[in-house]
Amino acid sequence: MEKEECRMPRPAIRAHSHSHQAHLRQKPQIKELLPTLKRLAGYLARRKGLLLLVVLMVAASSLLGLLGPFLVGTAIDDFIIKEDKHGLLLLLIQLGVVYVFYSLSIFLQNYWMAGIAQKTVCEMRTELFAHLHQLPLSFFDKRQHGELMSRVTNDIENISSTLNSSVIQIASSVLTLTGAITVMLYLSPILTAVTLVIVPLLYVGMNWITSRTRRLFKEQQRHLGELNGFVEEAVSSKHIVKMFSQEEKIAMEFSERNAKLKKAGYWAQTYSGFIPKLMNMLNNLSFALIAGAGGLLALNGLVTVGMIVIFAEYSRQFTRPLNDLANQFNTLLSAVAGAERVFDMLDTEKEEQERKDLLRLDEVSGDIEFRRVSFSYEKGKQTIKEINFEANRGDMVALVGPTGSGKTTIINLLARFYEQDSGAIFIDGHDSSTISRQELRKHMGFVLQESFLFEGTIRENIRYGRLNASDEEVETAARAANAHSFIMKLLDGYETKLQHEGAGISQGQKQLLAIARAILADPAILILDEATSSIDTITEMYIQEALDRLMKGRTSVVIAHRLNTIRRADQILVLNRGRIIERGTHDQLVQEEGHYAELIAASEA
């Protein structure tokens, strides 16, 4: 088998501050079965060579499986009844060879198909993960993260399990069914007609079952995704749950969602469980009909005893593929439900593609201008309106205002996480829409209110700011961020491995590492979402000192929660309901005795 690598893209960092938007559940769209299967087949077709070998082995196993019963019937008529021991011995040797090669063909087709299936789902998972990082932030704002994770894990794994078993089983069943009918017609059209009596009964029964199971399996996958989303949210908010003693409430909500999943799964499995019962009943009916009709025909000399044995075995060869097809179709429906959810995400429109002639900025001084910028997350509901301001290199611009006033939105537009509805944003005199997003963000550094750290060493987390930085540069950045001393007190220093989201170190230490990461990136424009809002006084002093070093000579846009941290800002913008209602320095705004002065008075009271 050819070796292939399945490389996963590196995760991207983005600002997490969208409290003004609600999480909406996505309802899966109802699509046709055949287009989804055709699209899955397109992934399999990328390995035509191996797939052809699998098909050849499936054809061989089907033919050898049909040959076995035929040889047994021949043995009865030609050797056992005639007491030909020598001929019987030769036939038994032939029969042994047939079943050895039958077993070998089964092994090879399963071995090769496992490789095809794993490579296929690896490609799908990689493609889906890469696609996730090309989607606009608005896509994630409207969906639970756990539900998205379910598509990358559960739904893909569901497809993997089905490809491993169903593709071979369906192909084998179709070939066996075709071969069995052909041989049966050749031997006795009358007994073949008797065998086919069960087909209409099978069609009616299967139609009744599958019309219900497809809907139920789809509902089961949807409830599983929603449950995953709820669990992810519950685990992430475990401290809040305990703070407010809401363990009972969240357990009750989990039980409700779990009950919905149980109900959908129960009925899906119940209806699908009817399939083997139906097939067993029809199998027994077919055997009884062949035994009765075959006995009458044998008494009249129209068929031999060996032929009746062949037909009895072929009736099982006939109904077993039907049974397998029915069971695999049921499994296939479950996989298709997952595939539809995966393809639904893959079909989601990516972030608007950028032109190839966009500007490359080797150096950025940090001049910023917002010129009559307006934006809305939802049509008809403007979040910010006619925003105008300028900031020169080295300036500190502070954004002040209540929740929902548009502070985070201004930052999101500046970094081009979203595109403004109207107006223009200029960086060093260049319209930001003429600069590629990647190029623009390369000159920006972010220190957010809640710093995110990846699972890995402290050195790796700091180096995320600039991947080609040397160890010495990483340590220099840590010293500038006042993080070196606490890092060296850890058991393994810079090689200390952090757990999920930086568990094991304090919030203040996380912030110092985030500042070190930003210092290492050496951005011209710095975006701060008040990094000291939930830190103790001593740690705040260290962080503020590190921020002062970081901000020196750089243009800074700061979302202010503590007004005492922005007193020396070059420009303070007071926002309310998406508009700038006041602007100026701290002293100017206090003298105006407006909204800002009221906020200062309230904070000092």
Buried (B, 14 or more C-beta within 10 A) or exposed (E): EEEEEEEEEEEEBBBBBBEBBEBEEBEBEEBEBEEBBEBBEEBBEEBEEBBEBBBBBBBBBBBBBBBBBBBBBBBBBBBBEEEBEEBBEEBBEBBEEBBEBBEBBBEBBBEBBBBBBBBBBBBBBBEBBEBBEBBBBBBBBBBBBBBBBBBBEBBBBBBBBBBBBBBBBBBBBBBBBEBBBEBBEEBBEBBBEBBBEBBEBBEEBBEEBBEBBBBBBBBBBBBBBBBBBBBBBBEEEEEEBEEEEBEEEBEEEBEEBBEBBEBBBEBBBEBBEBBBEBBEEBBEBBBEBBBEBBEEBBEEEEBBBBBBBBBBBBBBBBBBBBBBBBBBBBBBBBBBBBBBBBBBBBEBEEBEEBEEEBBEBEEBBBBBBBBEBBBBBEEEEBBBBBBEBEBBBBBBBBBBBEEBBBBBBBBBBBBBBBBBBEBBBBBBEBEBBBBBBEBBBBBBBBBBBBBBBBEEBBBBBBBBBBEEBEEEBBBBBBBBBBBBEBBEEBEEBBEBEBEEBBEEBEBBBBBBBBBBBBBBBBBBBBBBBBBBBEBEEEBBEBBBBBBEBBBEEBBBBBBBBEBEBBEEBBBBBBBBBBBBBBBBBBEEBBEEEBBBBEBBEEEEE
